[in-house]
Amino acid sequence: MGYRHQSSINVNFLNNLCSTALVTVFLIGLLNKFPAPKITGSYVNRIIIYGLLAQLVAYGYSYVFKRVTIMQSIVLSKMTDLFIPLAIFLTMGYFNKSSYLISIVSTVIVVCYIIFKQRHSQMNVATLLRIFMVIGPLLIIQAALSPLLTKGVIRLVDLVYFTIATIYIRCIITIITFWVKHHSLRIKGVKINKQIFWIYGARAVLTILAQATYTLATSSPNSGIAWIFLNMTNLYSVIFGSFALKEKVHISDILLIICIFGLALISK
């Protein structure tokens, strides 16, 4: 989508429409087998806040990717690992010393590694700090509030319903954003051919799976350890993207992921 120079507003709009259509079909089948959770004012408010945070982070990353390289975006994400465990402690009262140590060590390793790889490219520290002030607070707030907002969502079926509701909220937000920008719900100048249709369809499936597993990973007070991996998602994308986009991947990137994963296992 980046190669096609598509607007992040348009991409989020189309992606969330596809995800919502797909999840609606799934919801109909789910309601026939499992009762819906009790809808209270508190439950609705939590879903709205949760969905809003998720979509703001998505827009935040769109802002980041337009201004820095993928590798530099990983540095910005990993820097939040230093603050997320402390933020979770403030909201949930949970703090694990070994997990926080791994957060610090993994951040130092990743930052040093990427700075070394990017030593021949321009890395304006002032620019990175300015961009960090956009994405950093969003990630920290999202990490701190996620366990609080998903508190009580224990059963798998409850998690699925919560995920579906989150996708609906995200869709509403993107529709509003798209309308504010274009004053219309029509996308001009974009031809939805068969290839694009399958790309968005596949992305819709991945969005639903990603939202469900993300909710599961961040719903625990011990989610600080999960963020060590979540904030390296961009690096995973570089590696897996090499298969589809024919971009060169380095063995050192793979070894870095194995190293961080090993450190996380040791801490547990």
Buried (B, 14 or more C-beta within 10 A) or exposed (E): BEEEEBBBBBBBBBBBBBBBEBBEEEBEEBEEEBEEBEEEEEBEEBBBBBBBBBBBBBBBBBBBBEEBBBBBBBBBBBBBBBBBBBBBBEBBEBBBEEBBEBBEBBBEBBBEBBEEBBEEEEBEEEEBEEBBEBBBBBBBBBBBBBBBBBEEBEEEBBBBBBBBBBBBBBBBBBBEBBEEEBEEEEBEEEEEEEEBEEBBBEBBEEBBEBBBEBBBBBBBBBBBBBBBBBBBBBBEBBBEBBEEEEEEEEEEBEEBBEBBBEBBEEBE
